[in-house]
Amino acid sequence: MKKNLLITTLVLFSLFGCSNFLDEKNQTDLNTDFIYKTPDGIGFAVTAMYTIERDIANFGSGEGSLPTSSLLGGDDITFTRAGESTGDWSGPVWYDPTKLNSANKDAEGYWNYNYKIIGKANEIIYYALQMDQNNPLVIQALSECYCFRAHAYFNLLRRFDNIYFTTTAITPFNVNDPIDYQPADQAVVMNQIKQDLDFAIVHLSWTTPQVGRFTKGFACHVKALSDMWPINQDQSTIDLNDASAQLDNIINNGPYSLMPEPKDVFMGGQNLNHNESIFVEQWSNQIGGAATNTAGTLTGHRYASATLTRYDKSTVLNGTSASGLITDLEQGGVTWGRVYPNDYLLSLYDKVNDKRFNQYYKQSFTFNNIPVGTPLIRKLIIKSWDIKYLFVNGQPNTNLGLPVTIMQQLQGYGPINAIGKILNFSFVNGDVVPKFMATNFAYSLHPSSTKYFDKWTRDVAFNPSFKDIIVYRLAETYLLGAEVNLRNGNTAKALEYFNKTWVRAGNQAKTGSLTLQDILDEDAREFGQEAFGHRWYVLKRFGLNTMKSQIQTNSGCQYNDNISLYRFTSDMDFYSYLNRINYNNITGTTDISTNTSTAIKYDDARNNFTDSNIRWPIPQSQINAMGGNYPQNPGY
């Protein structure tokens, strides 16, 4: 059925052209009575909307960089690696004031993407409302289009604040009418979002014959999110009671359940339409499963490669011909290396008990290109600065991937006596690559998200992925429920919901007190580098003070020797020590004076974030399209 949805969408898309929503001269193509004058036709038109919705992640399209960089970055738990400092995405993820401005292409792309959906949804709704409202096909089409419109406006409101709002469809009868473009009252926009979702909640079913379509669960979940959104940053506008009702409806009446293990959520293959999923973007490497480029090749998305470190680059082990690492699907396949968990996020996990530390993130890589019978020989002459990562709290560091024999040597030396000693390594295929042996740790061996790991839809040399993308899942429902009940004073129920993900991860059930910071931290552990900007929205929803505090305090690398392998002393100017290390395989020594440019990128979001960055700039191209008088957001 998934295949049928994708093929139907592809066939209809040619009949369902999309133009710039803010173009006043948009001539709507109504060259077929079937699409807009029959219940079957209007149903087909809605199906085609799912192709537009998926466009945001298409690799190589105009908005292709957004989900793999701009929408996944700029928060407190993400390190976005240097590599394209002249690119537009460096603005949103590093808050680079020279890039995050009204000319930013990623901001423009996201604005246009959502208004494209809104424009087409308004159009379908207009014609559906002229049909028989007792026809189930018409009601289904309206329900899904209301979901499309509500979600797109919610995206815009959260990201830009001051948006243009209309529910009027552009038709042949009004296409030349003048339009007064003014920023909407956010309360009016939110009221429409909730009305649209209320209609969908009443009329949609919990399940759908074609996976990937909107359901009652999607409408309830997004309604709860909108209930929890503070209009104009005013926390008094939050509707805790309705949010609680929507979440309880999903939990008590929906067909959903948590997967047994964290890894089961994302590692089930290409198809992620399992019991925990509430809404999943459908992708396929078959016809209709993704966009095509000018050569007619399916493009897929770049999530898998964007979140995987460049382990296969020749820089590993000083760029020698015997680097010992080549691309293979078992370690993630082709890499692009853009979005990683930062030190703060990794420090939040109990590395012994919390399964997510290893199940959601690949912490080490193994040699796979060493000739049989010819071990790869390396050594390390220990310098004083090496002690900082070789030992943690006086004991050998178990997170470096060191062989047992080396760990025993370090145990015998201790931190003080280890300086000047020589560690001799003999590697064969299957051995873990010690993290200090990369010439640039952040570039080559950084811990990477496994949520988009894909060995099912691409071969070893293929960059794009066609693995499904989870947008909303039950784990978020539970954590939202914990927050709602805590804010409402129901600590017992808040703890019950909080423990759903916490205990599944392998932790002992939390008892006693629960704080909003506990929930914020659990959100980071469960949803890091996930969906389309999830964490950024959570921070903003908690308010400017929380967003500013989390980003300015935590997005860089600060010292806490007790809880994190990756955090080191303040005499390193708050830059991660391993990001500055250069291992020389000839001399067998490390040098801490290199790779500072990459290390600095760890701190850019923290150093650059200002109050104005709580929202993105309005694209100048769209201000121009609206007549030039539409006001820019403050600070841009």
C-alpha positions as CSV (number, residue, x, y, z in Angstrom):
1,M,0.0,0.0,0.0
2,K,2.9,2.3,0.6
3,K,4.0,1.7,-3.0
4,N,0.5,2.5,-4.2
5,L,0.5,5.8,-2.4
6,L,3.9,6.8,-3.8
7,I,3.0,5.8,-7.4
8,T,-0.4,7.6,-7.2
9,T,1.4,10.7,-5.9
10,L,3.9,10.6,-8.8
11,V,1.2,10.3,-11.5
12,L,-0.8,13.1,-10.1
13,F,2.0,15.6,-9.5
14,S,2.2,16.4,-13.1
15,L,-1.5,17.5,-13.0
16,F,-0.9,19.3,-9.7
17,G,1.7,22.0,-10.5
18,C,3.0,24.1,-7.7
19,S,3.8,27.8,-8.1
20,N,5.0,30.5,-5.7
21,F,2.2,31.1,-3.3
22,L,3.1,34.7,-2.8
23,D,3.1,35.4,-6.5
24,E,0.1,37.6,-7.0
25,K,0.0,36.6,-10.7
26,N,-0.2,32.9,-10.0
27,Q,-2.5,31.5,-12.7
28,T,-4.1,28.4,-11.2
29,D,-4.3,25.6,-13.6
30,L,-7.8,24.1,-13.6
31,N,-7.6,22.3,-16.9
32,T,-9.3,19.1,-15.7
33,D,-12.8,19.0,-14.2
34,F,-12.1,15.7,-12.7
35,I,-9.5,16.9,-10.1
36,Y,-11.6,19.8,-8.7
37,K,-15.2,18.8,-9.4
38,T,-15.5,15.2,-8.3
39,P,-15.0,13.5,-4.9
40,D,-12.6,11.0,-6.4
41,G,-10.6,13.8,-8.1
42,I,-10.3,15.9,-5.0
43,G,-9.1,12.8,-3.1
44,F,-6.4,12.3,-5.7
45,A,-5.4,15.9,-5.4
46,V,-4.8,15.4,-1.7
47,T,-2.7,12.4,-2.3
48,A,-0.4,14.5,-4.5
49,M,0.1,16.8,-1.6
50,Y,2.3,14.2,0.1
51,T,4.9,14.7,-2.6
52,I,5.1,18.4,-1.8
53,E,5.4,17.6,1.9
54,R,8.3,15.3,1.2
55,D,10.1,17.9,-1.0
56,I,11.8,19.5,2.0
57,A,14.2,16.6,2.3
58,N,14.9,15.9,-1.4
59,F,18.6,15.6,-2.0
60,G,19.6,18.1,-4.7
61,S,16.4,20.2,-4.7
62,G,16.3,23.8,-3.9
63,E,15.6,23.1,-0.2
64,G,17.9,20.0,-0.1
65,S,20.3,21.3,2.6
66,L,17.6,22.3,5.1
67,P,16.8,19.0,6.9
68,T,20.5,17.9,7.0
69,S,21.9,21.1,8.4
70,S,19.7,24.2,9.0
71,L,16.7,22.5,10.6
72,L,18.8,20.0,12.5
73,G,21.2,22.6,13.9
74,G,21.3,25.8,15.9
75,D,20.3,24.2,19.1
76,D,22.1,23.3,22.3
77,I,22.8,19.6,21.6
78,T,24.1,19.7,18.1
79,F,27.6,20.2,16.6
80,T,27.5,21.1,13.0
81,R,30.9,20.5,11.5
82,A,32.8,23.1,9.4
83,G,33.0,22.4,5.7
84,E,31.0,24.9,3.8
85,S,31.6,28.1,5.6
86,T,30.4,30.1,2.6
87,G,27.1,28.2,2.4
88,D,23.8,29.6,3.5
89,W,23.3,26.9,6.1
90,S,26.2,28.2,8.1
91,G,23.9,31.1,9.1
92,P,21.1,29.1,10.8
93,V,23.4,26.5,12.5
94,W,26.1,28.8,13.7
95,Y,24.0,32.1,13.9
96,D,26.6,33.6,11.6
97,P,25.3,37.2,11.3
98,T,26.8,37.5,7.8
99,K,24.8,34.5,6.7
100,L,21.6,34.5,8.8
101,N,20.0,37.5,7.2
102,S,17.2,38.3,4.9
103,A,19.1,36.9,1.9
104,N,19.6,33.5,3.5
105,K,18.5,30.8,1.1
106,D,17.6,28.3,3.7
107,A,15.2,30.7,5.4
108,E,13.8,31.5,2.0
109,G,13.5,27.8,1.1
110,Y,11.6,26.9,4.3
111,W,9.3,29.9,3.9
112,N,8.5,29.0,0.3
113,Y,8.1,25.3,1.1
114,N,5.4,25.8,3.7
115,Y,3.5,28.5,1.7
116,K,3.6,26.1,-1.2
117,I,1.7,23.6,0.9
118,I,-0.7,26.2,2.3
119,G,-1.5,27.6,-1.2
120,K,-2.4,24.2,-2.6
121,A,-4.3,23.2,0.6
122,N,-6.4,26.4,0.4
123,E,-7.1,25.6,-3.2
124,I,-8.3,22.0,-2.5
125,I,-10.3,23.1,0.5
126,Y,-12.1,25.8,-1.6
127,Y,-13.3,23.2,-4.1
128,A,-14.0,20.5,-1.6
129,L,-16.3,22.8,0.4
130,Q,-18.4,23.2,-2.8
131,M,-19.1,19.4,-2.9
132,D,-21.4,17.2,-1.0
133,Q,-20.4,17.4,2.7
134,N,-21.9,14.0,3.3
135,N,-19.6,12.3,0.9
136,P,-16.9,10.4,2.9
137,L,-14.3,11.0,0.2
138,V,-14.9,14.8,0.4
139,I,-14.7,14.8,4.2
140,Q,-11.5,12.7,4.1
141,A,-9.9,15.1,1.6
142,L,-10.9,18.1,3.8
143,S,-9.5,16.5,6.9
144,E,-6.1,15.8,5.3
145,C,-5.9,19.2,3.7
146,Y,-6.7,20.8,7.0
147,C,-3.8,18.8,8.5
148,F,-1.5,20.0,5.7
149,R,-2.5,23.7,6.2
150,A,-2.4,23.6,10.0
151,H,1.0,21.9,10.1
152,A,2.5,24.3,7.5
153,Y,1.2,27.4,9.4
154,F,2.5,25.9,12.7
155,N,5.9,25.4,11.1
156,L,6.0,29.0,9.9
157,L,4.7,30.5,13.2
158,R,7.3,28.6,15.2
159,R,10.2,29.5,12.9
160,F,9.4,33.1,11.8
161,D,6.7,34.4,14.3
162,N,5.5,37.3,12.1
163,I,3.9,35.6,9.1
164,Y,1.4,36.4,6.4
165,F,-1.9,34.5,6.9
166,T,-4.7,33.7,4.5
167,T,-7.2,30.9,4.0
168,T,-8.3,32.3,0.7
169,A,-7.6,30.2,-2.4
170,I,-6.3,31.8,-5.5
171,T,-8.8,31.0,-8.3
172,P,-9.3,32.3,-11.8
173,F,-11.9,34.6,-10.3
174,N,-9.6,36.5,-7.9
175,V,-6.2,36.0,-9.3
176,N,-5.9,39.7,-10.2
177,D,-7.4,41.1,-7.0
178,P,-5.0,43.2,-4.9
179,I,-3.7,41.7,-1.7
180,D,-2.9,43.6,1.5
181,Y,0.2,41.8,2.9
182,Q,0.5,42.4,6.6
183,P,1.9,40.3,9.5
184,A,-0.9,38.3,11.0
185,D,-2.0,38.4,14.6
186,Q,-0.4,35.2,16.0
187,A,-3.5,34.4,18.0
188,V,-5.6,34.4,14.8
189,V,-3.2,32.1,13.1
190,M,-3.2,29.7,16.1
191,N,-7.0,29.7,16.3
192,Q,-7.2,28.6,12.7
193,I,-4.5,25.9,13.2
194,K,-6.6,24.5,16.1
195,Q,-9.9,24.7,14.1
196,D,-8.3,22.8,11.2
197,L,-7.0,20.1,13.5
198,D,-10.2,19.8,15.5
199,F,-12.0,19.0,12.2
200,A,-9.4,16.4,11.4
201,I,-9.5,14.9,14.9
202,V,-13.3,14.3,14.5
203,H,-13.2,12.9,11.0
204,L,-9.9,11.0,10.6
205,S,-9.4,7.4,11.7
206,W,-6.6,6.1,13.9
207,T,-5.3,4.0,11.0
208,T,-5.2,4.4,7.2
209,P,-5.1,1.8,4.4
210,Q,-2.2,3.7,2.9
211,V,0.6,4.2,5.3
212,G,2.1,7.6,5.4
213,R,-1.2,9.5,5.3
214,F,-2.5,11.7,8.1
215,T,-4.4,10.0,10.9
216,K,-6.3,11.0,14.0
217,G,-3.1,10.4,15.9
218,F,-1.2,13.0,13.8
219,A,-4.0,15.6,14.3
220,C,-4.1,15.0,18.1
221,H,-0.4,15.1,18.4
222,V,0.0,18.4,16.5
223,K,-3.0,19.8,18.3
224,A,-1.2,19.1,21.6
225,L,1.9,20.8,20.3
226,S,0.0,23.8,19.3
227,D,-1.8,23.9,22.6
228,M,1.6,24.0,24.3
229,W,2.9,26.8,22.1
230,P,3.1,30.2,23.8
231,I,1.7,32.8,21.5
232,N,4.0,35.8,21.3
233,Q,6.1,34.1,23.9
234,D,3.3,34.5,26.4
235,Q,3.2,31.4,28.6
236,S,-0.3,32.2,29.8
237,T,-1.7,31.4,26.3
238,I,-0.7,27.7,26.7
239,D,-3.8,25.4,26.9
240,L,-2.7,22.7,29.3
241,N,-6.1,21.1,29.7
242,D,-6.7,20.5,26.0
243,A,-3.1,19.4,25.5
244,S,-3.6,16.8,28.2
245,A,-6.8,15.6,26.6
246,Q,-5.2,15.2,23.2
247,L,-2.2,13.3,24.6
248,D,-4.3,11.0,26.7
249,N,-6.5,10.3,23.7
250,I,-3.5,9.1,21.7
251,I,-2.1,7.1,24.7
252,N,-5.4,5.5,25.8
253,N,-7.3,5.1,22.5
254,G,-4.7,5.1,19.7
255,P,-3.1,2.0,18.2
256,Y,0.4,3.0,19.4
257,S,3.0,1.4,21.7
258,L,6.6,2.0,22.4
259,M,9.1,-0.3,20.6
260,P,10.9,-2.6,23.1
261,E,14.4,-1.1,22.7
262,P,15.5,2.4,21.6
263,K,17.3,0.8,18.6
264,D,14.1,-0.8,17.3
265,V,12.7,2.7,16.6
266,F,15.1,3.4,13.8
267,M,16.9,0.1,12.9
268,G,14.1,-1.9,11.4
269,G,15.1,-1.4,7.8
270,Q,13.8,1.0,5.2
271,N,10.2,0.9,6.4
272,L,9.6,2.6,9.8
273,N,5.9,2.3,9.9
274,H,5.8,0.5,13.2
275,N,3.7,0.8,16.4
276,E,5.6,3.8,17.8
277,S,5.3,5.9,14.7
278,I,2.6,8.5,14.5
279,F,3.6,10.1,11.2
280,V,6.3,8.9,8.9
281,E,7.5,10.4,5.6
282,Q,7.4,7.6,3.0
283,W,10.5,7.1,0.9
284,S,11.4,4.4,-1.6
285,N,14.0,3.8,-4.3
286,Q,11.3,2.6,-6.6
287,I,9.3,4.8,-9.0
288,G,7.3,7.4,-7.2
289,G,9.3,7.1,-4.0
290,A,11.4,10.2,-4.3
291,A,12.0,13.2,-6.6
292,T,14.2,12.8,-9.7
293,N,17.0,15.0,-11.0
294,T,17.5,16.4,-14.5
295,A,19.0,13.0,-15.5
296,G,15.9,11.2,-14.4
297,T,17.7,9.6,-11.4
298,L,15.9,9.3,-8.1
299,T,17.5,11.7,-5.6
300,G,16.5,10.5,-2.2
301,H,17.5,12.4,0.9
302,R,20.8,13.0,2.7
303,Y,19.9,12.3,6.3
304,A,22.0,9.1,6.4
305,S,25.2,10.7,5.1
306,A,24.8,14.1,6.8
307,T,24.7,12.6,10.3
308,L,27.7,10.2,9.8
309,T,31.3,11.2,10.4
310,R,33.8,11.0,7.6
311,Y,35.3,7.8,8.9
312,D,36.4,6.7,5.4
313,K,38.5,9.8,4.6
314,S,42.2,9.3,4.0
315,T,42.9,11.7,6.9
316,V,42.3,8.9,9.3
317,L,45.6,7.8,10.7
318,N,47.5,10.6,9.1
319,G,46.4,9.9,5.6
320,T,48.7,7.0,5.0
321,S,47.9,4.5,2.3
322,A,47.4,1.9,5.0
323,S,44.6,3.9,6.7
324,G,42.8,0.7,7.4
325,L,39.3,2.2,6.9
326,I,37.1,2.3,3.8
327,T,33.4,2.8,3.3
328,D,31.2,-0.1,4.1
329,L,27.5,-0.4,4.7
330,E,27.9,-2.0,8.1
331,Q,29.5,1.1,9.4
332,G,27.0,3.4,7.7
333,G,28.0,3.6,4.1
334,V,28.8,6.9,2.3
335,T,29.4,9.8,4.6
336,W,28.8,13.6,4.3
337,G,29.6,14.6,7.8
338,R,27.6,17.6,8.8
339,V,25.4,17.1,11.9
340,Y,26.7,15.4,15.1
341,P,25.8,15.2,18.8
342,N,27.9,17.6,20.7
343,D,29.7,17.1,24.0
344,Y,26.8,18.4,26.1
345,L,24.3,15.9,24.6
346,L,26.7,13.0,25.1
347,S,27.3,14.0,28.7
348,L,23.6,13.7,29.5
349,Y,23.6,9.9,29.2
350,D,24.5,7.4,31.8
351,K,27.1,5.7,29.7
352,V,26.7,2.4,31.6
353,N,23.0,2.0,31.9
354,D,21.4,4.2,29.3
355,K,21.1,2.1,26.1
356,R,20.6,5.2,23.9
357,F,24.3,6.2,24.3
358,N,25.3,3.4,22.1
359,Q,22.0,2.5,20.3
360,Y,21.3,6.0,19.1
361,Y,24.9,6.9,18.4
362,K,27.8,5.1,16.9
363,Q,30.6,5.7,19.3
364,S,33.5,4.0,17.5
365,F,34.6,2.6,14.1
366,T,36.5,-0.5,13.2
367,F,39.3,-1.2,10.8
368,N,38.2,-3.0,7.7
369,N,41.0,-2.5,5.2
370,I,44.1,-4.0,6.8
371,P,45.7,-6.8,4.6
372,V,45.3,-10.2,6.2
373,G,48.5,-11.3,7.9
374,T,50.0,-7.8,7.9
375,P,48.9,-6.0,11.1
376,L,48.9,-2.2,11.1
377,I,51.6,-1.2,13.6
378,R,51.3,2.1,15.5
379,K,52.7,3.6,18.8
380,L,51.9,6.4,21.1
381,I,54.7,8.1,23.1
382,I,52.6,9.6,25.9
383,K,52.9,13.3,26.5
384,S,51.5,15.3,29.4
385,W,48.5,16.5,27.4
386,D,47.6,12.9,26.5
387,I,46.8,12.2,30.1
388,K,43.6,14.3,29.8
389,Y,41.9,11.8,27.5
390,L,43.8,8.5,28.4
391,F,42.5,8.7,31.9
392,V,39.2,9.7,33.5
393,N,39.1,10.2,37.2
394,G,42.5,8.5,37.5
395,Q,41.4,5.4,35.6
396,P,42.0,4.3,32.0
397,N,39.4,5.8,29.7
398,T,37.1,3.0,28.6
399,N,35.6,5.1,25.8
400,L,38.6,5.4,23.6
401,G,38.4,2.0,22.0
402,L,41.7,0.9,23.4
403,P,42.7,-2.8,23.3
404,V,42.6,-4.7,26.6
405,T,46.4,-5.0,26.7
406,I,46.8,-1.3,26.4
407,M,44.2,-0.7,29.1
408,Q,46.2,-3.0,31.4
409,Q,49.4,-1.1,30.7
410,L,47.7,2.2,31.5
411,Q,46.3,0.8,34.7
412,G,49.7,-0.2,35.8
413,Y,51.3,3.2,35.0
414,G,48.6,5.4,36.4
415,P,48.2,9.1,35.2
416,I,51.4,10.4,36.8
417,N,53.8,7.6,35.7
418,A,52.3,7.2,32.2
419,I,54.0,10.3,30.8
420,G,56.9,9.3,28.6
421,K,55.8,5.7,28.3
422,I,55.3,4.0,24.9
423,L,52.1,2.3,24.0
424,N,52.5,-0.2,21.1
425,F,49.5,-1.1,18.9
426,S,49.1,-3.9,16.4
427,F,45.7,-3.6,14.6
428,V,43.9,-6.1,12.4
429,N,40.5,-5.9,10.8
430,G,37.7,-5.7,13.4
431,D,39.7,-3.8,15.9
432,V,38.3,-0.4,17.1
433,V,40.2,2.7,15.8
434,P,41.4,4.6,18.9
435,K,39.8,8.0,18.8
436,F,43.1,9.9,19.3
437,M,44.6,8.5,16.1
438,A,42.5,10.7,13.8
439,T,44.3,13.7,12.5
440,N,41.0,15.5,13.0
441,F,38.6,13.8,15.4
442,A,35.6,15.9,14.7
443,Y,36.0,15.3,11.0
444,S,36.9,11.6,10.9
445,L,35.8,9.7,14.1
446,H,33.1,11.9,15.8
447,P,30.2,9.9,17.5
448,S,27.4,9.9,14.9
449,S,23.6,9.4,15.0
450,T,22.4,6.0,14.0
451,K,18.8,7.2,13.6
452,Y,19.3,7.6,9.9
453,F,21.6,4.6,9.4
454,D,20.8,3.0,6.1
455,K,22.2,-0.2,4.7
456,W,19.0,-1.2,3.1
457,T,18.3,1.3,0.3
458,R,21.8,2.3,-1.0
459,D,24.9,0.5,-2.1
460,V,28.3,1.1,-0.7
461,A,29.1,4.1,-3.0
462,F,25.7,5.7,-3.0
463,N,25.1,8.9,-1.1
464,P,21.3,9.4,-1.1
465,S,19.1,7.4,1.2
466,F,15.5,6.2,0.7
467,K,14.9,5.1,4.3
468,D,11.6,6.5,5.8
469,I,11.8,9.5,8.0
470,I,9.9,9.6,11.3
471,V,8.4,13.0,12.0
472,Y,6.3,12.2,15.1
473,R,6.3,9.2,17.4
474,L,4.7,8.1,20.7
475,A,7.8,8.7,22.7
476,E,7.3,12.4,22.2
477,T,3.6,12.0,23.2
478,Y,4.7,10.6,26.5
479,L,7.3,13.2,27.2
480,L,4.8,16.0,26.3
481,G,2.4,14.3,28.6
482,A,5.0,14.4,31.4
483,E,5.5,18.1,30.8
484,V,1.8,18.9,30.7
485,N,1.0,17.0,33.9
486,L,4.0,18.5,35.7
487,R,2.9,22.0,34.8
488,N,-0.6,21.1,35.9
489,G,0.7,19.8,39.3
490,N,0.0,16.1,38.7
491,T,3.5,14.8,39.6
492,A,2.5,11.2,39.8
493,K,1.1,11.1,36.2
494,A,4.1,13.2,35.0
495,L,6.5,10.6,36.5
496,E,4.5,7.8,34.9
497,Y,4.8,9.3,31.4
498,F,8.4,10.4,32.0
499,N,9.5,6.9,32.9
500,K,8.2,5.4,29.6
501,T,11.3,6.5,27.6
502,W,13.6,6.7,30.7
503,V,13.0,3.1,31.7
504,R,12.9,1.7,28.2
505,A,16.4,3.1,27.8
506,G,17.6,0.9,30.7
507,N,17.5,3.4,33.6
508,Q,15.9,2.7,36.9
509,A,12.4,4.3,37.2
510,K,12.6,7.8,38.5
511,T,10.7,8.5,41.7
512,G,10.2,11.6,43.9
513,S,10.6,15.0,42.4
514,L,10.5,15.8,38.7
515,T,11.5,19.2,37.2
516,L,11.1,20.8,33.8
517,Q,14.9,20.6,33.4
518,D,14.6,16.8,33.8
519,I,12.1,16.8,31.0
520,L,14.3,19.1,28.8
521,D,17.3,16.8,29.4
522,E,15.2,13.6,28.6
523,D,14.0,15.3,25.5
524,A,17.6,15.8,24.4
525,R,18.5,12.2,25.2
526,E,15.5,10.8,23.3
527,F,15.2,13.1,20.3
528,G,18.7,14.4,19.6
529,Q,19.3,15.1,15.8
530,E,15.8,14.0,15.0
531,A,13.0,15.1,12.7
532,F,12.8,18.6,11.3
533,G,14.2,20.9,14.0
534,H,12.5,19.2,17.0
535,R,15.0,20.4,19.6
536,W,15.0,24.0,18.4
537,Y,11.3,24.2,18.7
538,V,11.3,22.7,22.2
539,L,13.8,25.3,23.4
540,K,11.8,28.1,21.9
541,R,8.6,26.8,23.4
542,F,10.2,26.8,26.8
543,G,10.9,30.5,26.3
544,L,13.7,32.9,25.4
545,N,15.5,32.7,28.7
546,T,15.6,28.9,28.5
547,M,16.6,28.9,24.9
548,K,19.3,31.5,25.4
549,S,20.6,29.7,28.6
550,Q,20.7,26.3,27.0
551,I,22.5,27.4,23.8
552,Q,24.9,29.9,25.3
553,T,25.9,27.6,28.1
554,N,25.8,24.2,26.6
555,S,26.3,24.2,22.8
556,G,30.1,24.6,23.1
557,C,32.7,22.4,24.9
558,Q,33.0,23.1,28.6
559,Y,34.9,21.3,31.3
560,N,33.3,18.6,33.4
561,D,35.9,15.8,33.9
562,N,33.5,13.6,35.8
563,I,30.8,13.1,33.2
564,S,32.2,13.3,29.7
565,L,35.0,11.9,27.7
566,Y,34.7,14.8,25.3
567,R,35.0,17.7,27.7
568,F,38.3,19.0,28.8
569,T,39.9,21.7,30.8
570,S,39.3,25.4,30.4
571,D,42.9,26.1,29.5
572,M,41.9,24.7,26.1
573,D,39.7,27.9,25.7
574,F,36.6,25.7,26.0
575,Y,37.5,23.8,22.8
576,S,37.2,20.1,22.8
577,Y,40.7,18.7,23.3
578,L,40.2,15.8,20.8
579,N,39.2,18.3,18.2
580,R,42.6,19.9,18.5
581,I,44.6,16.7,18.5
582,N,46.9,15.7,15.6
583,Y,48.3,12.2,15.8
584,N,51.6,11.7,13.8
585,N,51.9,8.0,12.9
586,I,55.6,8.5,12.0
587,T,56.8,10.0,15.4
588,G,54.1,8.3,17.4
589,T,53.2,11.5,19.2
590,T,50.2,13.9,19.4
591,D,50.2,17.6,18.8
592,I,47.5,19.8,20.3
593,S,48.1,23.0,18.3
594,T,46.3,22.0,15.1
595,N,42.7,21.7,13.9
596,T,41.6,24.8,15.9
597,S,39.3,25.9,13.1
598,T,37.2,22.8,13.4
599,A,37.2,23.0,17.2
600,I,36.1,26.6,17.1
601,K,33.0,25.5,15.2
602,Y,31.9,23.7,18.3
603,D,31.5,27.1,20.0
604,D,30.0,29.2,17.2
605,A,26.4,28.7,18.0
606,R,27.0,29.4,21.7
607,N,29.1,32.5,21.0
608,N,26.9,34.0,18.2
609,F,23.3,33.4,19.6
610,T,21.4,36.6,20.4
611,D,17.8,37.4,21.4
612,S,16.9,38.1,17.8
613,N,17.9,34.5,16.8
614,I,14.8,33.1,18.5
615,R,13.3,33.5,15.1
616,W,14.5,33.5,11.5
617,P,14.6,36.5,9.2
618,I,11.8,37.1,6.8
619,P,13.2,36.4,3.3
620,Q,13.8,39.6,1.4
621,S,12.7,38.0,-1.8
622,Q,9.3,37.4,-0.3
623,I,9.1,40.9,1.2
624,N,9.7,42.1,-2.4
625,A,7.1,39.7,-3.7
626,M,4.6,41.2,-1.2
627,G,5.2,44.7,-2.4
628,G,8.3,45.6,-0.4
629,N,6.5,47.0,2.7
630,Y,6.2,43.8,4.8
631,P,8.2,44.4,8.0
632,Q,11.4,42.5,8.7
633,N,11.8,40.6,12.0
634,P,13.6,42.5,14.7
635,G,17.4,42.3,14.7
636,Y,17.7,41.5,11.0
